[in-house]
Amino acid sequence: MYHQGMIDYPDELLHLEKCLGPAIDVGPAMTAKILQHNGEVVYCSSYRPLTIEEWADLFVQQNMVTFK
């Protein structure tokens, strides 16, 4: 899950995408390569893993299957 663009508080609009690993020589040390559904790769440092509740959510599971 990651934030796309600027964050509008208190609404968190997170996107489920695929993390490709660390981004070397781009941004801060914890920047990752994120593969979007449209095939583009973006570099992002505001990402997080799924929570236990999100792993159990059927909608999230369906999105994970269709993303492969």
PAGULUM-169267 format. One record per residue: residue in three letters; x, y, z of N, C-alpha, C, O in turn. Coordinates in pm, whole numbers, plus 50000, padded with zeros to 5 digits. Example, Ala and Ser with C-alpha at 12.3 -4.5 7.8 and 13.67 -1.06 7.14 Angstrom:
REM residues 2
- ala, 51319, 49431, 50780, 51230, 49550, 50780, 51320, 49670, 50780, 51424, 49668, 50846
- ser, 51285, 49775, 50708, 51367, 49894, 50714, 51290, 50003, 50787, 51341, 50114, 50804
***
This chain:
REM residues 68
- met, 50085, 49884, 50000, 50000, 50000, 50000, 50090, 50123, 50000, 50193, 50126, 50068
- tyr, 50051, 50222, 49925, 50131, 50344, 49924, 50042, 50463, 49894, 49931, 50449, 49845
- his, 50094, 50581, 49925, 50025, 50706, 49898, 50071, 50756, 49762, 50191, 50762, 49735
- gln, 49975, 50791, 49677, 50011, 50845, 49546, 49996, 50996, 49551, 49886, 51047, 49573
- gly, 50104, 51067, 49531, 50101, 51213, 49533, 50095, 51266, 49675, 50140, 51201, 49769
- met, 50039, 51386, 49688, 50028, 51450, 49820, 49920, 51382, 49904, 49821, 51332, 49851
- ile, 49941, 51382, 50035, 49848, 51320, 50128, 49750, 51425, 50177, 49791, 51530, 50226
- asp, 49621, 51397, 50165, 49516, 51485, 50215, 49462, 51429, 50345, 49386, 51332, 50345
- tyr, 49500, 51489, 50456, 49451, 51442, 50585, 49313, 51500, 50609, 49290, 51612, 50565
- pro, 49221, 51434, 50675, 49234, 51304, 50741, 49206, 51186, 50650, 49215, 51072, 50695
- asp, 49173, 51209, 50523, 49144, 51098, 50432, 49272, 51038, 50378, 49352, 51107, 50314
- glu, 49292, 50909, 50404, 49408, 50839, 50351, 49363, 50760, 50229, 49288, 50664, 50242
- leu, 49407, 50799, 50112, 49376, 50726, 49990, 49498, 50642, 49954, 49595, 50692, 49897
- leu, 49493, 50514, 49988, 49604, 50424, 49963, 49576, 50339, 49841, 49461, 50309, 49810
- his, 49682, 50301, 49771, 49670, 50219, 49651, 49743, 50088, 49674, 49854, 50086, 49726
- leu, 49679, 49978, 49633, 49741, 49847, 49642, 49817, 49821, 49514, 49758, 49809, 49407
- glu, 49947, 49814, 49526, 50034, 49790, 49411, 50139, 49689, 49453, 50133, 49637, 49564
- lys, 50235, 49658, 49367, 50337, 49558, 49396, 50472, 49625, 49419, 50518, 49705, 49337
- cys, 50534, 49591, 49530, 50667, 49643, 49563, 50772, 49558, 49493, 50772, 49435, 49507
- leu, 50861, 49622, 49418, 50965, 49552, 49344, 51098, 49549, 49419, 51194, 49486, 49373
- gly, 51105, 49615, 49533, 51228, 49617, 49611, 51283, 49757, 49625, 51220, 49854, 49583
- pro, 51401, 49767, 49683, 51459, 49899, 49707, 51501, 49968, 49577, 51543, 49904, 49480
- ala, 51489, 50100, 49579, 51533, 50181, 49466, 51674, 50230, 49496, 51696, 50303, 49593
- ile, 51767, 50190, 49415, 51908, 50225, 49437, 51935, 50364, 49379, 51898, 50393, 49265
- asp, 51998, 50450, 49457, 52038, 50584, 49415, 51920, 50674, 49377, 51934, 50762, 49291
- val, 51803, 50653, 49440, 51686, 50738, 49415, 51626, 50775, 49550, 51582, 50687, 49624
- gly, 51624, 50903, 49582, 51559, 50950, 49705, 51623, 50901, 49833, 51740, 50864, 49834
- pro, 51544, 50899, 49943, 51595, 50852, 50072, 51629, 50703, 50069, 51596, 50633, 49973
- ala, 51694, 50656, 50172, 51740, 50517, 50177, 51626, 50417, 50173, 51645, 50305, 50123
- met, 51510, 50452, 50222, 51397, 50358, 50227, 51302, 50372, 50107, 51188, 50328, 50115
- thr, 51347, 50432, 49999, 51264, 50446, 49879, 51255, 50311, 49809, 51354, 50238, 49798
- ala, 51135, 50278, 49761, 51113, 50150, 49693, 51061, 50173, 49552, 51002, 50277, 49522
- lys, 51084, 50073, 49467, 51023, 50071, 49334, 50885, 50008, 49350, 50873, 49900, 49406
- ile, 50782, 50076, 49299, 50646, 50028, 49308, 50592, 50009, 49167, 50595, 50102, 49086
- leu, 50542, 49890, 49137, 50482, 49861, 49007, 50333, 49887, 49016, 50263, 49825, 49097
- gln, 50282, 49979, 48933, 50141, 50011, 48932, 50066, 49915, 48840, 50128, 49842, 48763
- his, 49932, 49916, 48848, 49850, 49829, 48765, 49867, 49857, 48617, 49850, 49766, 48535
- asn, 49900, 49980, 48581, 49914, 50014, 48439, 50053, 49981, 48385, 50082, 50010, 48269
- gly, 50139, 49920, 48466, 50271, 49879, 48421, 50381, 49981, 48445, 50498, 49952, 48420
- glu, 50347, 50099, 48493, 50448, 50200, 48521, 50517, 50172, 48655, 50455, 50119, 48748
- val, 50642, 50206, 48664, 50718, 50195, 48788, 50734, 50334, 48847, 50778, 50427, 48780
- val, 50697, 50348, 48975, 50713, 50475, 49045, 50803, 50451, 49165, 50813, 50339, 49215
- tyr, 50868, 50556, 49211, 50955, 50549, 49328, 50882, 50617, 49443, 50835, 50729, 49430
- cys, 50874, 50548, 49556, 50793, 50596, 49666, 50859, 50561, 49799, 50914, 50453, 49816
- ser, 50853, 50655, 49893, 50905, 50628, 50028, 50793, 50626, 50131, 50819, 50607, 50250
- ser, 50668, 50646, 50087, 50555, 50644, 50181, 50470, 50519, 50156, 50353, 50528, 50118
- tyr, 50530, 50403, 50177, 50461, 50277, 50156, 50461, 50198, 50287, 50537, 50228, 50379
- arg, 50373, 50098, 50293, 50366, 50015, 50413, 50312, 49877, 50375, 50248, 49863, 50270
- pro, 50337, 49777, 50457, 50281, 49645, 50429, 50131, 49641, 50462, 50079, 49730, 50530
- leu, 50064, 49539, 50414, 49924, 49520, 50448, 49909, 49481, 50594, 49996, 49413, 50650
- thr, 49800, 49524, 50656, 49770, 49483, 50793, 49705, 49344, 50790, 49669, 49295, 50683
- ile, 49692, 49282, 50904, 49628, 49151, 50913, 49484, 49160, 50864, 49435, 49069, 50796
- glu, 49415, 49268, 50900, 49277, 49285, 50856, 49268, 49300, 50704, 49174, 49249, 50643
- glu, 49364, 49369, 50644, 49364, 49386, 50499, 49393, 49254, 50428, 49335, 49227, 50322
- trp, 49481, 49171, 50484, 49509, 49040, 50426, 49383, 48954, 50424, 49363, 48875, 50332
- ala, 49296, 48968, 50526, 49174, 48888, 50536, 49060, 48944, 50451, 48960, 48875, 50432
- asp, 49072, 49065, 50402, 48966, 49130, 50324, 48955, 49065, 50185, 49054, 49055, 50113
- leu, 48835, 49020, 50149, 48815, 48953, 50020, 48842, 49045, 49902, 48894, 49001, 49799
- phe, 48807, 49174, 49913, 48833, 49269, 49806, 48983, 49283, 49779, 49026, 49287, 49664
- val, 49061, 49290, 49885, 49207, 49300, 49870, 49263, 49172, 49809, 49351, 49178, 49723
- gln, 49212, 49057, 49852, 49259, 48930, 49797, 49228, 48919, 49648, 49311, 48870, 49571
- gln, 49111, 48966, 49606, 49077, 48964, 49464, 49168, 49057, 49384, 49211, 49022, 49274
- asn, 49200, 49173, 49439, 49291, 49265, 49372, 49431, 49205, 49360, 49499, 49225, 49259
- met, 49474, 49133, 49462, 49606, 49070, 49456, 49610, 48962, 49349, 49711, 48949, 49280
- val, 49503, 48884, 49332, 49499, 48779, 49232, 49496, 48838, 49091, 49566, 48790, 49002
- thr, 49417, 48943, 49070, 49407, 49002, 48937, 49532, 49080, 48899, 49555, 49105, 48781
- phe, 49613, 49120, 48997, 49732, 49198, 48968, 49843, 49111, 48910, 49927, 49160, 48834
- lys, 49846, 48983, 48944, 49954, 48894, 48898, 49953, 48881, 48753, 50037, 48810, 48697
***
